[in-house]
């Protein structure tokens, strides 16, 4: 064998090996691509995008029922999905067990209540908020105990001619003195759930409103001043009482179900008790620290109140946050006085201000949150609202939103021909086929709750309606395809082109109510403002929607204490028939676990406010009149973007004292850093917000630098706020090291943040101004039919990460395989060319 032949044989062996390696690499790539992800990856993704957050699931607790004397609850399992880091919020409660559905009467259901009590074993029944609802039959939802109905009842047995009752004993103060004593809570503001239905498969679900010490001082949950062990938040309890078919004496009331109270001893003995740990309520930041005042948009209220504890720790100053209209905040920053706050939070900037820096601090959205109980479904979870339907709601174009229509009070002339309520509107039924069935217009949810006062996000809603051709034409006066027209009182306002900062109540229709009183007719009138009332703010609106009680007062009641002898009272909010919706911010909707209606974006695709859909909207937002400050833009919300997304900006003048600028810069740095880590713990970004993309966070850090220097940078040198890597920068830590401008590191900032709502307390429990709002307690979930609709995380899930790694690995292996196969081919081509050249001479 010649040396040439030897080399050729070695080369052939090398080529063969390369071919085998290439084929092997391609095969491995194919295997990697086709092998399914581990089961846990899909579940992890579903968990992240479903109801609640990791913090909520980490504190979930499940308890099992037990066998009673007549009813067996040993197969019942009840789960409370969040038991820690609680504030005033909604908490998801689910249950499963034997397939014993709630019957036509009041049988086989759950009753839930919130209680206080320092005994580690749980509360006494006197310490529980229960009673006052008009649900069920006889005493089922009351504190009254009928005589001789419970053989185990030994404490409350003798009340003379009356039935005894279990008094409510508050944390501080005197106990109630009658079953109807509403000193501490009443039928329309109690959180007790006396009748929660079980489905045919034995399962059920409800959102329970828990109250902090702000909303319910008589329970004191989270109070740091009254608990054993000073400085620690007072714990509370959630108590579930399962009910079967029997009363305590063994009676089965075949017609209407059980008659006795959950507080009757035998029923109380079946209780399941869940400990509930609240965040601190009260002034947890020392008041002797220097105060740095911030004022502005409700969009930031829940976030900044969550950040309060971290901002206060180790700092020399404290932040107080006053929730107020953005136009008012702009005026205070543009033309400050000696008492003006040093920072404002708005969506729209000041038109002309050369000495103000703007820092994006939060991404959130406006939503239509709803709570809709239904006799057949138990609860409606999935709604679509077209822009034109929303236009009908905010313009009082349904007669039932103006008055309670009846024989004596017919449809007003100017609304004749319109669908009487949304539930019988053909457009609504077409979008929501579930409601395509005979029904009555009064069974709808009534007028939509809108916040009182001015706000940039109110203007955003009007601009959204104007960006949709059908809604804009409706506002202009064009009938919908079924002949419904805009309320003419609103058509005169020019809302097809004007975008006011408020929601006017323009219809002047009056409805007069008369009641006889000892031969004297007492008369009182109500109008649109009473039939479709305002909420104080969006947090208050979300709370009212969660309770299914909007505060509408259109019923007349004799009242000897009033000058006219008559007054308007609210209608009852009875469990099983509660329906309400409202225009609220995503943080408040998530906090109270409201379902969220899907709205069409600029592409006509119905979307809900997830982190992904909000960040897609941010990426498409144009600049406002101030370069680098994004303007909400429903008209550009395409490709899965949610159209009512907004960015909250902190604006601060640079001509403040150096120490004030330093403190406000720390707040901005925290908001752009650790404050974007999503979660329920203090210091984290609550559900209802999307973590800001890197471009916005970098812009905020640059603004903090400028504020510390006391000089506004040339817009041409400021990092662009173009949305950045949307969805690709999951918040999980400090950005830029927290020391972007020579100031203290992010997270060592100063102060605490409370919130005083414009027109009334926001109902939260911040440690700043009394009435502060707080982070939502549970995330919302996916937007499919029958599931919670709300905000999912904007970061990558484990499943997504693994999926990306898998395809990257596939690409690497394919490239390697192709290269391995290409090598022999190139060698052969080279050899062929060499042979040709040798035979034929130089080419």
C-alpha positions, 0 to 999 in steps of 0.5 A: 500500500502506497503512502497516498493510498494510506492517507486516502484510507485514513481520510475515508475513516475520518469522513465516516466518523464525521458522518456518524457524528453529524447524523447522531447530532441531528438525531439527538436534536430531534429527540430533544425537540420531540420529548415532552417537557417534564410534567412539573413544567406545565403545571408550574406555568399553569400555576403562575398564570392561574389564580393567586401568586406563589406567595399565596399558594405557599400559605394555602391551608387545607382542613378536613371536616368531621362526622356529625350526629346527623350529617357526615362532613368527613369527606369535605376538604376546604382550602383557604388559598392565602393565610399570610401577608393579608390585608383588606382583600379577597381570599379564594376559598375552595372545597371538595367532597362527596357529590352532595350538591346544594339543593333547591332549599337551603341544604348542603352548603357552607357558611364562612365568617371572620373572627378575632381571638387570642386563644391559640385554639381559635375564636369563640363564637361571640368573637365572629362577624356573623348575622345580619344577612337576609339569606336563607330561612328563619335564623340560618344567617342570624345570631338568633338561636331558636328555643329547644332546637339544639340539645347541645346548646347550654349557654344561650337558652333562656330569653323569656318570650323571645328567642335567645341570641349570641351577642357579638363581642368586639375587640374593644367596646360593649357587646351587641344587645340584640340580634339586629344591633348594627353598631359594628356591621350591617347587612350591606357591609358585613363580610359574612357569607351565610350561603355558599353553594356546592356544585353537583360534583361536590366542589365549590368556590368563593372569594371571601373578603377579609377585613383589616383593623382599618375596615373592622377595628372591632376585629383588630386584624393586623393591629400592631398596638393591641396584640399580645406581644407589642409591635406584632400584628394581631392574628385573626381567624377564618371560620367555615361551618359546613351545613347539611340537611339536618337541624341540630335536633335531627329535623329535616325541613324538606321544603326550605332546608335548615333553619338554625344559625351557624352559631348554634352549639351543634353547628358551631362544633362542626367548624373548621378554623383557619389562622389568618396572619395580617400585615401590620396596621398602624404607624410602623414608621416612627413619626419623628422622622422627616416627612417627604410628601408624595401626592397623586394617582390611585394607580400607585396606591397599592404599590407604594403602600406595599413598599412602605416598610422597606422604605422606612427601614434604616432611613432618616425620612418617611414618605406620606402618600396622599391619593388625589386627582392627577390634575391637582397634583400637576398644579402643586408641582408646577406652581408649588407653595411652601407647603406643597409636596415634593413629588407627584404621581400622574399618568399625563405630564405637565405640559410645559415644565423645564425643571421637572424630572419624570420617572416611570414607577409602575405599569397598571391598567383600568379594568371592568371588574365584576361579581355576578352570581347566577342561579344556574351557574352559581357564579358567572366568571367570563364576560365580554364587553364591546366598546359600544356596550361600555359606552352605553354603560357610562352614558346611562343609556339603559332605563334601569340605570336611571330608574327602577322601571315599573307600572307607576314609573315607566321607561322615560320618554328619551330612553324609549326603544332602548334595551331596558338593561344590559342583560336583555341587550341583544349586543350583550347576549350575542357576545355572551351566549350564556345569557341567551335565555328568557330573563327579566331586565331587573335581574341585571347588575344595575348601573356600573360603578364609576369613581367620583372626582377627576383622574387621568385614567377616566380620560383614558376610558373616554379616549378608548371609546373614541378610538373604536368606530362603533362606540364613537358613532354611538356617542355621536348619536348613531343607533346600534344595529338593534335601534338603541341610542345614546342617552340624549343628555350625554350626546349633548356633551360631545363625548365622541371628541371630548375626553373629560377627566370625570364621569358625568351623571348628566341625566336629570330624570327624577323618580318620585316615591310616596308612602302612606304614614298615618293618613299622610303621604310622604314623598321623596325623589331619586335620580341617576345619582342615587340609582347609579351612585359614584364610588369614592375611588376605584378601591372603594368601587372594587370593594363594593363590587366584591360585596355585590352592593353598589350603594344604590338607594332607590327604595323609600322607607318611613323614617320618623327621625328625618325632617320629611319623615321618609328616606331612601335606603339601599336594596338588599344584597342577598347572597345568591343574587348579588351582581355588580360591576365597576370601572376600577384599576387592575390592582384593586380588582386583583386585590379583591379577586374580581373577575375582569371583563375582556375588552376589544383592543385596536385589532378587535381581539378581546383581551384582559389585563395580564402582565404580557398584554399590558407590556405589549401596550407599553411597547406601542405607546407613543410619547406624550407632549413631554419626550420620553413620557409615554402616553396611554394609546388605545388606538395603538394597542394591537397584537395582544395589547390591552387597550386601557394600560397606563404608566404611572410617572413620578415627577419631582422639581429639581429646585428642592433642597438637596436632602429632599432630592436625595430622599425622593431619588431613593424612592424612585430607585426602589420603585425601579429596583426591588419594588418591581419584584412581584409578590404579596410580601411587604416591599414587593409589587402587588398583583395588578401591576406588570413589572416594568421593562428594562427600558423604563427602569433604566429611565427611572434610574436616570431620572433619579440621577438627575434629581440628585444632581439638581439638573434635568438632562437634555432629552436627547441624552435621556435613555429612550422609554420605548418599552424595552425588552417587553416581558423579558426582564422579570422583576427580581431584584435591584436594577443598576445596583441601587446606587445609580447617582451617588445616593443611598442604595435602592432599598435603603430608602426612607419613610413610609407611605400611607394614602388618603383617598380624595373624597374619602378614605380608600379603605386600606390599612397603610401606615401613613395617612389613615385610610391608606390602601394596601396591596391586593391580597391575591392575584387574578388568573387566566382569562378562559371561560369559567376561570378567574380573569386577571393579572398573570406574572410578566416573567418567564415561567419554569416551563417557558425557560425550559422550552427556550433552553430546549429549542436553543439546544436543538439549534446548537445540535442542528448546526453541529450536525450540519457542520459535521455532515458538511465537512465530508462533503467539502472534503470530497468537493475539494478532492474532486477539484484537486483531481480535476486541476491535476488532470487538466492543468490550471483552471 
